[in-house]
Amino acid sequence: MTQTKRNYRAAFILDNRGKEDSVDQIIEGVKKEIAAVQGDVTAIENIGRRDFARKTDAKFPSGVYVNISFAAPAGAVAQLHERLRLNDSVYRALVENA
């Protein structure tokens, strides 16, 4: 029996300080994490580097913002948050229903 998938839109702030990976390589890693929780990426929008309105770390004043739309089962969002928590290239992630 197949699971029904819901549409989600996620906003990510990426941290590539001190890493050899480019932003595109980090985005590919995030796509692999989404695929690992049975998600299908439908659209990617790289917004670019933006300054933070409130800086929590003086050494990290800006980050790369990326919006990704995907379809996944209902329980996949919690699994995705857990997987991304372990990924130090993703500074913040916000997933909402589309």
MARBALUM-796730 format. One record per atom (N, C-alpha, C, O): residue number from 0; residue in one letter; x, z, y; chain. Coordinates in steps of 0.05 Angstrom, whole numbers, plus 5000, padded with zeros to 4 digits. Layout:
<site num="NUM" residu="A" X="X" Z="Z" Y="Y" chaine="A"/>
...
% end
This chain:
<site num="0" residu="M" X="5017" Z="5000" Y="4976" chaine="A"/>
<site num="0" residu="M" X="5000" Z="5000" Y="5000" chaine="A"/>
<site num="0" residu="M" X="5018" Z="5000" Y="5025" chaine="A"/>
<site num="0" residu="M" X="5036" Z="5016" Y="5027" chaine="A"/>
<site num="1" residu="T" X="5012" Z="4983" Y="5043" chaine="A"/>
<site num="1" residu="T" X="5029" Z="4981" Y="5067" chaine="A"/>
<site num="1" residu="T" X="5019" Z="5000" Y="5089" chaine="A"/>
<site num="1" residu="T" X="4995" Z="5005" Y="5092" chaine="A"/>
<site num="2" residu="Q" X="5038" Z="5010" Y="5104" chaine="A"/>
<site num="2" residu="Q" X="5031" Z="5028" Y="5126" chaine="A"/>
<site num="2" residu="Q" X="5025" Z="5012" Y="5150" chaine="A"/>
<site num="2" residu="Q" X="5037" Z="4991" Y="5155" chaine="A"/>
<site num="3" residu="T" X="5006" Z="5021" Y="5166" chaine="A"/>
<site num="3" residu="T" X="5000" Z="5008" Y="5191" chaine="A"/>
<site num="3" residu="T" X="5021" Z="5017" Y="5211" chaine="A"/>
<site num="3" residu="T" X="5030" Z="5040" Y="5212" chaine="A"/>
<site num="4" residu="K" X="5029" Z="4998" Y="5228" chaine="A"/>
<site num="4" residu="K" X="5050" Z="5004" Y="5248" chaine="A"/>
<site num="4" residu="K" X="5037" Z="5005" Y="5275" chaine="A"/>
<site num="4" residu="K" X="5018" Z="4991" Y="5282" chaine="A"/>
<site num="5" residu="R" X="5048" Z="5023" Y="5291" chaine="A"/>
<site num="5" residu="R" X="5039" Z="5026" Y="5319" chaine="A"/>
<site num="5" residu="R" X="5060" Z="5014" Y="5337" chaine="A"/>
<site num="5" residu="R" X="5084" Z="5012" Y="5330" chaine="A"/>
<site num="6" residu="N" X="5052" Z="5006" Y="5361" chaine="A"/>
<site num="6" residu="N" X="5071" Z="4995" Y="5380" chaine="A"/>
<site num="6" residu="N" X="5081" Z="5017" Y="5398" chaine="A"/>
<site num="6" residu="N" X="5066" Z="5034" Y="5407" chaine="A"/>
<site num="7" residu="Y" X="5107" Z="5017" Y="5403" chaine="A"/>
<site num="7" residu="Y" X="5120" Z="5037" Y="5419" chaine="A"/>
<site num="7" residu="Y" X="5138" Z="5023" Y="5440" chaine="A"/>
<site num="7" residu="Y" X="5147" Z="5001" Y="5436" chaine="A"/>
<site num="8" residu="R" X="5142" Z="5037" Y="5462" chaine="A"/>
<site num="8" residu="R" X="5161" Z="5029" Y="5482" chaine="A"/>
<site num="8" residu="R" X="5180" Z="5052" Y="5487" chaine="A"/>
<site num="8" residu="R" X="5171" Z="5075" Y="5492" chaine="A"/>
<site num="9" residu="A" X="5205" Z="5047" Y="5484" chaine="A"/>
<site num="9" residu="A" X="5225" Z="5068" Y="5487" chaine="A"/>
<site num="9" residu="A" X="5244" Z="5062" Y="5510" chaine="A"/>
<site num="9" residu="A" X="5253" Z="5039" Y="5514" chaine="A"/>
<site num="10" residu="A" X="5251" Z="5083" Y="5525" chaine="A"/>
<site num="10" residu="A" X="5271" Z="5081" Y="5546" chaine="A"/>
<site num="10" residu="A" X="5295" Z="5097" Y="5537" chaine="A"/>
<site num="10" residu="A" X="5293" Z="5120" Y="5530" chaine="A"/>
<site num="11" residu="F" X="5318" Z="5085" Y="5538" chaine="A"/>
<site num="11" residu="F" X="5343" Z="5098" Y="5530" chaine="A"/>
<site num="11" residu="F" X="5363" Z="5098" Y="5553" chaine="A"/>
<site num="11" residu="F" X="5364" Z="5079" Y="5569" chaine="A"/>
<site num="12" residu="I" X="5378" Z="5120" Y="5556" chaine="A"/>
<site num="12" residu="I" X="5401" Z="5121" Y="5574" chaine="A"/>
<site num="12" residu="I" X="5425" Z="5122" Y="5556" chaine="A"/>
<site num="12" residu="I" X="5428" Z="5140" Y="5540" chaine="A"/>
<site num="13" residu="L" X="5442" Z="5102" Y="5559" chaine="A"/>
<site num="13" residu="L" X="5466" Z="5100" Y="5542" chaine="A"/>
<site num="13" residu="L" X="5490" Z="5111" Y="5556" chaine="A"/>
<site num="13" residu="L" X="5493" Z="5108" Y="5580" chaine="A"/>
<site num="14" residu="D" X="5508" Z="5123" Y="5540" chaine="A"/>
<site num="14" residu="D" X="5533" Z="5135" Y="5550" chaine="A"/>
<site num="14" residu="D" X="5556" Z="5121" Y="5536" chaine="A"/>
<site num="14" residu="D" X="5561" Z="5126" Y="5512" chaine="A"/>
<site num="15" residu="N" X="5571" Z="5104" Y="5550" chaine="A"/>
<site num="15" residu="N" X="5594" Z="5091" Y="5538" chaine="A"/>
<site num="15" residu="N" X="5620" Z="5100" Y="5550" chaine="A"/>
<site num="15" residu="N" X="5640" Z="5085" Y="5550" chaine="A"/>
<site num="16" residu="R" X="5621" Z="5124" Y="5561" chaine="A"/>
<site num="16" residu="R" X="5646" Z="5134" Y="5573" chaine="A"/>
<site num="16" residu="R" X="5666" Z="5139" Y="5551" chaine="A"/>
<site num="16" residu="R" X="5660" Z="5152" Y="5531" chaine="A"/>
<site num="17" residu="G" X="5690" Z="5129" Y="5554" chaine="A"/>
<site num="17" residu="G" X="5712" Z="5134" Y="5536" chaine="A"/>
<site num="17" residu="G" X="5708" Z="5121" Y="5509" chaine="A"/>
<site num="17" residu="G" X="5722" Z="5129" Y="5489" chaine="A"/>
<site num="18" residu="K" X="5691" Z="5102" Y="5507" chaine="A"/>
<site num="18" residu="K" X="5686" Z="5088" Y="5481" chaine="A"/>
<site num="18" residu="K" X="5695" Z="5059" Y="5484" chaine="A"/>
<site num="18" residu="K" X="5693" Z="5048" Y="5505" chaine="A"/>
<site num="19" residu="E" X="5704" Z="5048" Y="5462" chaine="A"/>
<site num="19" residu="E" X="5712" Z="5020" Y="5461" chaine="A"/>
<site num="19" residu="E" X="5688" Z="5002" Y="5458" chaine="A"/>
<site num="19" residu="E" X="5690" Z="4978" Y="5462" chaine="A"/>
<site num="20" residu="D" X="5665" Z="5013" Y="5449" chaine="A"/>
<site num="20" residu="D" X="5641" Z="4996" Y="5445" chaine="A"/>
<site num="20" residu="D" X="5630" Z="4987" Y="5471" chaine="A"/>
<site num="20" residu="D" X="5629" Z="5002" Y="5491" chaine="A"/>
<site num="21" residu="S" X="5621" Z="4962" Y="5472" chaine="A"/>
<site num="21" residu="S" X="5607" Z="4951" Y="5496" chaine="A"/>
<site num="21" residu="S" X="5578" Z="4960" Y="5495" chaine="A"/>
<site num="21" residu="S" X="5569" Z="4971" Y="5475" chaine="A"/>
<site num="22" residu="V" X="5564" Z="4956" Y="5516" chaine="A"/>
<site num="22" residu="V" X="5536" Z="4963" Y="5518" chaine="A"/>
<site num="22" residu="V" X="5520" Z="4948" Y="5497" chaine="A"/>
<site num="22" residu="V" X="5502" Z="4959" Y="5484" chaine="A"/>
<site num="23" residu="D" X="5527" Z="4922" Y="5493" chaine="A"/>
<site num="23" residu="D" X="5513" Z="4906" Y="5473" chaine="A"/>
<site num="23" residu="D" X="5517" Z="4917" Y="5445" chaine="A"/>
<site num="23" residu="D" X="5498" Z="4916" Y="5429" chaine="A"/>
<site num="24" residu="Q" X="5540" Z="4927" Y="5439" chaine="A"/>
<site num="24" residu="Q" X="5545" Z="4939" Y="5412" chaine="A"/>
<site num="24" residu="Q" X="5530" Z="4965" Y="5409" chaine="A"/>
<site num="24" residu="Q" X="5520" Z="4970" Y="5387" chaine="A"/>
<site num="25" residu="I" X="5527" Z="4980" Y="5430" chaine="A"/>
<site num="25" residu="I" X="5511" Z="5005" Y="5428" chaine="A"/>
<site num="25" residu="I" X="5482" Z="4998" Y="5424" chaine="A"/>
<site num="25" residu="I" X="5468" Z="5012" Y="5409" chaine="A"/>
<site num="26" residu="I" X="5472" Z="4977" Y="5438" chaine="A"/>
<site num="26" residu="I" X="5444" Z="4969" Y="5435" chaine="A"/>
<site num="26" residu="I" X="5439" Z="4960" Y="5406" chaine="A"/>
<site num="26" residu="I" X="5419" Z="4966" Y="5395" chaine="A"/>
<site num="27" residu="E" X="5458" Z="4945" Y="5394" chaine="A"/>
<site num="27" residu="E" X="5456" Z="4937" Y="5366" chaine="A"/>
<site num="27" residu="E" X="5455" Z="4962" Y="5348" chaine="A"/>
<site num="27" residu="E" X="5440" Z="4962" Y="5328" chaine="A"/>
<site num="28" residu="G" X="5470" Z="4983" Y="5354" chaine="A"/>
<site num="28" residu="G" X="5469" Z="5007" Y="5339" chaine="A"/>
<site num="28" residu="G" X="5442" Z="5021" Y="5341" chaine="A"/>
<site num="28" residu="G" X="5432" Z="5031" Y="5321" chaine="A"/>
<site num="29" residu="V" X="5430" Z="5020" Y="5364" chaine="A"/>
<site num="29" residu="V" X="5403" Z="5032" Y="5368" chaine="A"/>
<site num="29" residu="V" X="5382" Z="5015" Y="5352" chaine="A"/>
<site num="29" residu="V" X="5364" Z="5027" Y="5340" chaine="A"/>
<site num="30" residu="K" X="5385" Z="4989" Y="5352" chaine="A"/>
<site num="30" residu="K" X="5367" Z="4972" Y="5337" chaine="A"/>
<site num="30" residu="K" X="5370" Z="4978" Y="5307" chaine="A"/>
<site num="30" residu="K" X="5349" Z="4978" Y="5293" chaine="A"/>
<site num="31" residu="K" X="5393" Z="4984" Y="5297" chaine="A"/>
<site num="31" residu="K" X="5397" Z="4991" Y="5269" chaine="A"/>
<site num="31" residu="K" X="5384" Z="5018" Y="5263" chaine="A"/>
<site num="31" residu="K" X="5373" Z="5022" Y="5241" chaine="A"/>
<site num="32" residu="E" X="5385" Z="5037" Y="5282" chaine="A"/>
<site num="32" residu="E" X="5371" Z="5062" Y="5278" chaine="A"/>
<site num="32" residu="E" X="5341" Z="5058" Y="5277" chaine="A"/>
<site num="32" residu="E" X="5328" Z="5071" Y="5261" chaine="A"/>
<site num="33" residu="I" X="5330" Z="5041" Y="5293" chaine="A"/>
<site num="33" residu="I" X="5301" Z="5035" Y="5293" chaine="A"/>
<site num="33" residu="I" X="5294" Z="5022" Y="5266" chaine="A"/>
<site num="33" residu="I" X="5274" Z="5028" Y="5254" chaine="A"/>
<site num="34" residu="A" X="5311" Z="5003" Y="5257" chaine="A"/>
<site num="34" residu="A" X="5306" Z="4990" Y="5231" chaine="A"/>
<site num="34" residu="A" X="5308" Z="5010" Y="5208" chaine="A"/>
<site num="34" residu="A" X="5294" Z="5006" Y="5188" chaine="A"/>
<site num="35" residu="A" X="5324" Z="5030" Y="5211" chaine="A"/>
<site num="35" residu="A" X="5327" Z="5050" Y="5189" chaine="A"/>
<site num="35" residu="A" X="5302" Z="5067" Y="5185" chaine="A"/>
<site num="35" residu="A" X="5298" Z="5079" Y="5164" chaine="A"/>
<site num="36" residu="V" X="5285" Z="5068" Y="5206" chaine="A"/>
<site num="36" residu="V" X="5260" Z="5083" Y="5203" chaine="A"/>
<site num="36" residu="V" X="5236" Z="5064" Y="5200" chaine="A"/>
<site num="36" residu="V" X="5214" Z="5071" Y="5208" chaine="A"/>
<site num="37" residu="Q" X="5241" Z="5040" Y="5189" chaine="A"/>
<site num="37" residu="Q" X="5221" Z="5019" Y="5184" chaine="A"/>
<site num="37" residu="Q" X="5209" Z="5008" Y="5210" chaine="A"/>
<site num="37" residu="Q" X="5185" Z="5001" Y="5210" chaine="A"/>
<site num="38" residu="G" X="5224" Z="5007" Y="5231" chaine="A"/>
<site num="38" residu="G" X="5215" Z="4996" Y="5256" chaine="A"/>
<site num="38" residu="G" X="5223" Z="4967" Y="5259" chaine="A"/>
<site num="38" residu="G" X="5244" Z="4959" Y="5249" chaine="A"/>
<site num="39" residu="D" X="5207" Z="4952" Y="5274" chaine="A"/>
<site num="39" residu="D" X="5213" Z="4924" Y="5280" chaine="A"/>
<site num="39" residu="D" X="5215" Z="4921" Y="5310" chaine="A"/>
<site num="39" residu="D" X="5195" Z="4925" Y="5325" chaine="A"/>
<site num="40" residu="V" X="5239" Z="4914" Y="5320" chaine="A"/>
<site num="40" residu="V" X="5243" Z="4910" Y="5349" chaine="A"/>
<site num="40" residu="V" X="5230" Z="4884" Y="5358" chaine="A"/>
<site num="40" residu="V" X="5234" Z="4863" Y="5346" chaine="A"/>
<site num="41" residu="T" X="5214" Z="4886" Y="5379" chaine="A"/>
<site num="41" residu="T" X="5200" Z="4862" Y="5389" chaine="A"/>
<site num="41" residu="T" X="5212" Z="4853" Y="5416" chaine="A"/>
<site num="41" residu="T" X="5211" Z="4829" Y="5421" chaine="A"/>
<site num="42" residu="A" X="5223" Z="4871" Y="5432" chaine="A"/>
<site num="42" residu="A" X="5234" Z="4862" Y="5458" chaine="A"/>
<site num="42" residu="A" X="5255" Z="4882" Y="5467" chaine="A"/>
<site num="42" residu="A" X="5253" Z="4906" Y="5462" chaine="A"/>
<site num="43" residu="I" X="5275" Z="4872" Y="5481" chaine="A"/>
<site num="43" residu="I" X="5296" Z="4889" Y="5493" chaine="A"/>
<site num="43" residu="I" X="5300" Z="4881" Y="5522" chaine="A"/>
<site num="43" residu="I" X="5302" Z="4857" Y="5528" chaine="A"/>
<site num="44" residu="E" X="5301" Z="4901" Y="5539" chaine="A"/>
<site num="44" residu="E" X="5306" Z="4896" Y="5568" chaine="A"/>
<site num="44" residu="E" X="5328" Z="4914" Y="5577" chaine="A"/>
<site num="44" residu="E" X="5325" Z="4938" Y="5579" chaine="A"/>
<site num="45" residu="N" X="5351" Z="4902" Y="5583" chaine="A"/>
<site num="45" residu="N" X="5375" Z="4916" Y="5593" chaine="A"/>
<site num="45" residu="N" X="5372" Z="4918" Y="5623" chaine="A"/>
<site num="45" residu="N" X="5376" Z="4898" Y="5637" chaine="A"/>
<site num="46" residu="I" X="5366" Z="4942" Y="5633" chaine="A"/>
<site num="46" residu="I" X="5362" Z="4945" Y="5662" chaine="A"/>
<site num="46" residu="I" X="5388" Z="4947" Y="5677" chaine="A"/>
<site num="46" residu="I" X="5390" Z="4939" Y="5700" chaine="A"/>
<site num="47" residu="G" X="5408" Z="4958" Y="5664" chaine="A"/>
<site num="47" residu="G" X="5435" Z="4960" Y="5676" chaine="A"/>
<site num="47" residu="G" X="5441" Z="4989" Y="5683" chaine="A"/>
<site num="47" residu="G" X="5426" Z="5007" Y="5678" chaine="A"/>
<site num="48" residu="R" X="5464" Z="4992" Y="5696" chaine="A"/>
<site num="48" residu="R" X="5474" Z="5019" Y="5704" chaine="A"/>
<site num="48" residu="R" X="5459" Z="5028" Y="5729" chaine="A"/>
<site num="48" residu="R" X="5457" Z="5013" Y="5749" chaine="A"/>
<site num="49" residu="R" X="5449" Z="5052" Y="5728" chaine="A"/>
<site num="49" residu="R" X="5435" Z="5064" Y="5751" chaine="A"/>
<site num="49" residu="R" X="5445" Z="5093" Y="5755" chaine="A"/>
<site num="49" residu="R" X="5453" Z="5106" Y="5736" chaine="A"/>
<site num="50" residu="D" X="5446" Z="5101" Y="5780" chaine="A"/>
<site num="50" residu="D" X="5454" Z="5128" Y="5787" chaine="A"/>
<site num="50" residu="D" X="5431" Z="5147" Y="5780" chaine="A"/>
<site num="50" residu="D" X="5407" Z="5140" Y="5783" chaine="A"/>
<site num="51" residu="F" X="5438" Z="5171" Y="5772" chaine="A"/>
<site num="51" residu="F" X="5418" Z="5191" Y="5766" chaine="A"/>
<site num="51" residu="F" X="5408" Z="5204" Y="5792" chaine="A"/>
<site num="51" residu="F" X="5423" Z="5208" Y="5810" chaine="A"/>
<site num="52" residu="A" X="5382" Z="5211" Y="5793" chaine="A"/>
<site num="52" residu="A" X="5371" Z="5225" Y="5816" chaine="A"/>
<site num="52" residu="A" X="5381" Z="5254" Y="5817" chaine="A"/>
<site num="52" residu="A" X="5387" Z="5265" Y="5838" chaine="A"/>
<site num="53" residu="R" X="5383" Z="5265" Y="5793" chaine="A"/>
<site num="53" residu="R" X="5393" Z="5293" Y="5790" chaine="A"/>
<site num="53" residu="R" X="5416" Z="5292" Y="5769" chaine="A"/>
<site num="53" residu="R" X="5411" Z="5285" Y="5746" chaine="A"/>
<site num="54" residu="K" X="5439" Z="5299" Y="5778" chaine="A"/>
<site num="54" residu="K" X="5463" Z="5298" Y="5761" chaine="A"/>
<site num="54" residu="K" X="5465" Z="5325" Y="5746" chaine="A"/>
<site num="54" residu="K" X="5468" Z="5346" Y="5759" chaine="A"/>
<site num="55" residu="T" X="5465" Z="5324" Y="5720" chaine="A"/>
<site num="55" residu="T" X="5469" Z="5349" Y="5704" chaine="A"/>
<site num="55" residu="T" X="5499" Z="5353" Y="5698" chaine="A"/>
<site num="55" residu="T" X="5507" Z="5375" Y="5691" chaine="A"/>
<site num="56" residu="D" X="5515" Z="5331" Y="5700" chaine="A"/>
<site num="56" residu="D" X="5543" Z="5332" Y="5694" chaine="A"/>
<site num="56" residu="D" X="5557" Z="5316" Y="5716" chaine="A"/>
<site num="56" residu="D" X="5552" Z="5293" Y="5720" chaine="A"/>
<site num="57" residu="A" X="5575" Z="5329" Y="5731" chaine="A"/>
<site num="57" residu="A" X="5589" Z="5316" Y="5753" chaine="A"/>
<site num="57" residu="A" X="5606" Z="5293" Y="5744" chaine="A"/>
<site num="57" residu="A" X="5612" Z="5275" Y="5759" chaine="A"/>
<site num="58" residu="K" X="5615" Z="5294" Y="5719" chaine="A"/>
<site num="58" residu="K" X="5631" Z="5272" Y="5708" chaine="A"/>
<site num="58" residu="K" X="5615" Z="5249" Y="5697" chaine="A"/>
<site num="58" residu="K" X="5626" Z="5229" Y="5688" chaine="A"/>
<site num="59" residu="F" X="5588" Z="5252" Y="5697" chaine="A"/>
<site num="59" residu="F" X="5570" Z="5231" Y="5687" chaine="A"/>
<site num="59" residu="F" X="5548" Z="5226" Y="5708" chaine="A"/>
<site num="59" residu="F" X="5526" Z="5235" Y="5704" chaine="A"/>
<site num="60" residu="P" X="5555" Z="5212" Y="5730" chaine="A"/>
<site num="60" residu="P" X="5535" Z="5208" Y="5751" chaine="A"/>
<site num="60" residu="P" X="5515" Z="5185" Y="5747" chaine="A"/>
<site num="60" residu="P" X="5495" Z="5183" Y="5762" chaine="A"/>
<site num="61" residu="S" X="5521" Z="5167" Y="5727" chaine="A"/>
<site num="61" residu="S" X="5503" Z="5145" Y="5723" chaine="A"/>
<site num="61" residu="S" X="5504" Z="5137" Y="5693" chaine="A"/>
<site num="61" residu="S" X="5522" Z="5144" Y="5679" chaine="A"/>
<site num="62" residu="G" X="5483" Z="5122" Y="5685" chaine="A"/>
<site num="62" residu="G" X="5481" Z="5113" Y="5658" chaine="A"/>
<site num="62" residu="G" X="5469" Z="5085" Y="5656" chaine="A"/>
<site num="62" residu="G" X="5457" Z="5076" Y="5675" chaine="A"/>
<site num="63" residu="V" X="5471" Z="5073" Y="5633" chaine="A"/>
<site num="63" residu="V" X="5460" Z="5047" Y="5628" chaine="A"/>
<site num="63" residu="V" X="5432" Z="5051" Y="5617" chaine="A"/>
<site num="63" residu="V" X="5428" Z="5064" Y="5596" chaine="A"/>
<site num="64" residu="Y" X="5412" Z="5039" Y="5630" chaine="A"/>
<site num="64" residu="Y" X="5384" Z="5042" Y="5622" chaine="A"/>
<site num="64" residu="Y" X="5376" Z="5017" Y="5606" chaine="A"/>
<site num="64" residu="Y" X="5381" Z="4994" Y="5613" chaine="A"/>
<site num="65" residu="V" X="5362" Z="5022" Y="5583" chaine="A"/>
<site num="65" residu="V" X="5353" Z="5000" Y="5566" chaine="A"/>
<site num="65" residu="V" X="5324" Z="5007" Y="5556" chaine="A"/>
<site num="65" residu="V" X="5319" Z="5030" Y="5548" chaine="A"/>
<site num="66" residu="N" X="5306" Z="4988" Y="5558" chaine="A"/>
<site num="66" residu="N" X="5279" Z="4991" Y="5548" chaine="A"/>
<site num="66" residu="N" X="5277" Z="4974" Y="5522" chaine="A"/>
<site num="66" residu="N" X="5285" Z="4950" Y="5522" chaine="A"/>
<site num="67" residu="I" X="5266" Z="4986" Y="5501" chaine="A"/>
<site num="67" residu="I" X="5263" Z="4972" Y="5476" chaine="A"/>
<site num="67" residu="I" X="5234" Z="4976" Y="5467" chaine="A"/>
<site num="67" residu="I" X="5224" Z="4998" Y="5465" chaine="A"/>
<site num="68" residu="S" X="5221" Z="4953" Y="5461" chaine="A"/>
<site num="68" residu="S" X="5194" Z="4954" Y="5449" chaine="A"/>
<site num="68" residu="S" X="5196" Z="4949" Y="5420" chaine="A"/>
<site num="68" residu="S" X="5211" Z="4932" Y="5411" chaine="A"/>
<site num="69" residu="F" X="5181" Z="4965" Y="5404" chaine="A"/>
<site num="69" residu="F" X="5183" Z="4962" Y="5375" chaine="A"/>
<site num="69" residu="F" X="5157" Z="4972" Y="5362" chaine="A"/>
<site num="69" residu="F" X="5141" Z="4986" Y="5374" chaine="A"/>
<site num="70" residu="A" X="5153" Z="4963" Y="5337" chaine="A"/>
<site num="70" residu="A" X="5130" Z="4972" Y="5321" chaine="A"/>
<site num="70" residu="A" X="5141" Z="4988" Y="5297" chaine="A"/>
<site num="70" residu="A" X="5161" Z="4980" Y="5285" chaine="A"/>
<site num="71" residu="A" X="5129" Z="5011" Y="5292" chaine="A"/>
<site num="71" residu="A" X="5138" Z="5028" Y="5270" chaine="A"/>
<site num="71" residu="A" X="5115" Z="5046" Y="5261" chaine="A"/>
<site num="71" residu="A" X="5095" Z="5049" Y="5275" chaine="A"/>
<site num="72" residu="P" X="5117" Z="5057" Y="5236" chaine="A"/>
<site num="72" residu="P" X="5097" Z="5076" Y="5226" chaine="A"/>
<site num="72" residu="P" X="5096" Z="5101" Y="5244" chaine="A"/>
<site num="72" residu="P" X="5114" Z="5106" Y="5260" chaine="A"/>
<site num="73" residu="A" X="5074" Z="5115" Y="5242" chaine="A"/>
<site num="73" residu="A" X="5069" Z="5138" Y="5260" chaine="A"/>
<site num="73" residu="A" X="5091" Z="5160" Y="5258" chaine="A"/>
<site num="73" residu="A" X="5099" Z="5171" Y="5278" chaine="A"/>
<site num="74" residu="G" X="5101" Z="5165" Y="5234" chaine="A"/>
<site num="74" residu="G" X="5120" Z="5186" Y="5231" chaine="A"/>
<site num="74" residu="G" X="5149" Z="5178" Y="5238" chaine="A"/>
<site num="74" residu="G" X="5167" Z="5195" Y="5237" chaine="A"/>
<site num="75" residu="A" X="5153" Z="5153" Y="5245" chaine="A"/>
<site num="75" residu="A" X="5180" Z="5143" Y="5250" chaine="A"/>
<site num="75" residu="A" X="5191" Z="5153" Y="5276" chaine="A"/>
<site num="75" residu="A" X="5216" Z="5155" Y="5279" chaine="A"/>
<site num="76" residu="V" X="5174" Z="5161" Y="5295" chaine="A"/>
<site num="76" residu="V" X="5185" Z="5169" Y="5321" chaine="A"/>
<site num="76" residu="V" X="5201" Z="5195" Y="5319" chaine="A"/>
<site num="76" residu="V" X="5222" Z="5198" Y="5330" chaine="A"/>
<site num="77" residu="A" X="5190" Z="5214" Y="5304" chaine="A"/>
<site num="77" residu="A" X="5205" Z="5239" Y="5299" chaine="A"/>
<site num="77" residu="A" X="5231" Z="5235" Y="5285" chaine="A"/>
<site num="77" residu="A" X="5251" Z="5247" Y="5291" chaine="A"/>
<site num="78" residu="Q" X="5230" Z="5217" Y="5265" chaine="A"/>
<site num="78" residu="Q" X="5255" Z="5210" Y="5250" chaine="A"/>
<site num="78" residu="Q" X="5275" Z="5197" Y="5269" chaine="A"/>
<site num="78" residu="Q" X="5299" Z="5202" Y="5267" chaine="A"/>
<site num="79" residu="L" X="5265" Z="5179" Y="5286" chaine="A"/>
<site num="79" residu="L" X="5283" Z="5165" Y="5305" chaine="A"/>
<site num="79" residu="L" X="5296" Z="5185" Y="5324" chaine="A"/>
<site num="79" residu="L" X="5320" Z="5182" Y="5329" chaine="A"/>
<site num="80" residu="H" X="5281" Z="5203" Y="5335" chaine="A"/>
<site num="80" residu="H" X="5292" Z="5223" Y="5353" chaine="A"/>
<site num="80" residu="H" X="5314" Z="5240" Y="5339" chaine="A"/>
<site num="80" residu="H" X="5335" Z="5245" Y="5351" chaine="A"/>
<site num="81" residu="E" X="5309" Z="5247" Y="5314" chaine="A"/>
<site num="81" residu="E" X="5329" Z="5262" Y="5299" chaine="A"/>
<site num="81" residu="E" X="5355" Z="5246" Y="5294" chaine="A"/>
<site num="81" residu="E" X="5377" Z="5256" Y="5297" chaine="A"/>
<site num="82" residu="R" X="5352" Z="5220" Y="5288" chaine="A"/>
<site num="82" residu="R" X="5375" Z="5203" Y="5283" chaine="A"/>
<site num="82" residu="R" X="5390" Z="5199" Y="5309" chaine="A"/>
<site num="82" residu="R" X="5415" Z="5198" Y="5309" chaine="A"/>
<site num="83" residu="L" X="5376" Z="5195" Y="5331" chaine="A"/>
<site num="83" residu="L" X="5389" Z="5191" Y="5357" chaine="A"/>
<site num="83" residu="L" X="5402" Z="5216" Y="5368" chaine="A"/>
<site num="83" residu="L" X="5421" Z="5214" Y="5384" chaine="A"/>
<site num="84" residu="R" X="5392" Z="5239" Y="5360" chaine="A"/>
<site num="84" residu="R" X="5404" Z="5264" Y="5369" chaine="A"/>
<site num="84" residu="R" X="5433" Z="5266" Y="5359" chaine="A"/>
<site num="84" residu="R" X="5450" Z="5278" Y="5372" chaine="A"/>
<site num="85" residu="L" X="5438" Z="5254" Y="5336" chaine="A"/>
<site num="85" residu="L" X="5465" Z="5255" Y="5325" chaine="A"/>
<site num="85" residu="L" X="5483" Z="5233" Y="5336" chaine="A"/>
<site num="85" residu="L" X="5507" Z="5233" Y="5331" chaine="A"/>
<site num="86" residu="N" X="5472" Z="5214" Y="5351" chaine="A"/>
<site num="86" residu="N" X="5487" Z="5191" Y="5362" chaine="A"/>
<site num="86" residu="N" X="5496" Z="5199" Y="5390" chaine="A"/>
<site num="86" residu="N" X="5479" Z="5202" Y="5408" chaine="A"/>
<site num="87" residu="D" X="5522" Z="5201" Y="5394" chaine="A"/>
<site num="87" residu="D" X="5532" Z="5210" Y="5420" chaine="A"/>
<site num="87" residu="D" X="5532" Z="5187" Y="5441" chaine="A"/>
<site num="87" residu="D" X="5539" Z="5192" Y="5464" chaine="A"/>
<site num="88" residu="S" X="5526" Z="5163" Y="5433" chaine="A"/>
<site num="88" residu="S" X="5524" Z="5140" Y="5452" chaine="A"/>
<site num="88" residu="S" X="5497" Z="5139" Y="5466" chaine="A"/>
<site num="88" residu="S" X="5495" Z="5126" Y="5486" chaine="A"/>
<site num="89" residu="V" X="5478" Z="5153" Y="5456" chaine="A"/>
<site num="89" residu="V" X="5451" Z="5155" Y="5468" chaine="A"/>
<site num="89" residu="V" X="5449" Z="5182" Y="5482" chaine="A"/>
<site num="89" residu="V" X="5447" Z="5203" Y="5470" chaine="A"/>
<site num="90" residu="Y" X="5448" Z="5180" Y="5509" chaine="A"/>
<site num="90" residu="Y" X="5447" Z="5205" Y="5525" chaine="A"/>
<site num="90" residu="Y" X="5419" Z="5216" Y="5526" chaine="A"/>
<site num="90" residu="Y" X="5415" Z="5240" Y="5522" chaine="A"/>
<site num="91" residu="R" X="5399" Z="5199" Y="5530" chaine="A"/>
<site num="91" residu="R" X="5371" Z="5208" Y="5530" chaine="A"/>
<site num="91" residu="R" X="5354" Z="5186" Y="5518" chaine="A"/>
<site num="91" residu="R" X="5361" Z="5162" Y="5518" chaine="A"/>
<site num="92" residu="A" X="5331" Z="5194" Y="5506" chaine="A"/>
<site num="92" residu="A" X="5312" Z="5175" Y="5494" chaine="A"/>
<site num="92" residu="A" X="5284" Z="5185" Y="5500" chaine="A"/>
<site num="92" residu="A" X="5278" Z="5209" Y="5496" chaine="A"/>
<site num="93" residu="L" X="5267" Z="5167" Y="5508" chaine="A"/>
<site num="93" residu="L" X="5239" Z="5173" Y="5513" chaine="A"/>
<site num="93" residu="L" X="5222" Z="5152" Y="5499" chaine="A"/>
<site num="93" residu="L" X="5225" Z="5128" Y="5505" chaine="A"/>
<site num="94" residu="V" X="5206" Z="5160" Y="5479" chaine="A"/>
<site num="94" residu="V" X="5189" Z="5141" Y="5465" chaine="A"/>
<site num="94" residu="V" X="5160" Z="5147" Y="5470" chaine="A"/>
<site num="94" residu="V" X="5152" Z="5170" Y="5468" chaine="A"/>
<site num="95" residu="E" X="5145" Z="5126" Y="5477" chaine="A"/>
<site num="95" residu="E" X="5117" Z="5130" Y="5483" chaine="A"/>
<site num="95" residu="E" X="5101" Z="5107" Y="5470" chaine="A"/>
<site num="95" residu="E" X="5112" Z="5086" Y="5464" chaine="A"/>
<site num="96" residu="N" X="5075" Z="5112" Y="5466" chaine="A"/>
<site num="96" residu="N" X="5057" Z="5091" Y="5455" chaine="A"/>
<site num="96" residu="N" X="5054" Z="5069" Y="5475" chaine="A"/>
<site num="96" residu="N" X="5052" Z="5073" Y="5499" chaine="A"/>
<site num="97" residu="A" X="5054" Z="5044" Y="5465" chaine="A"/>
<site num="97" residu="A" X="5051" Z="5021" Y="5482" chaine="A"/>
<site num="97" residu="A" X="5023" Z="5012" Y="5484" chaine="A"/>
<site num="97" residu="A" X="5016" Z="4993" Y="5498" chaine="A"/>
% end
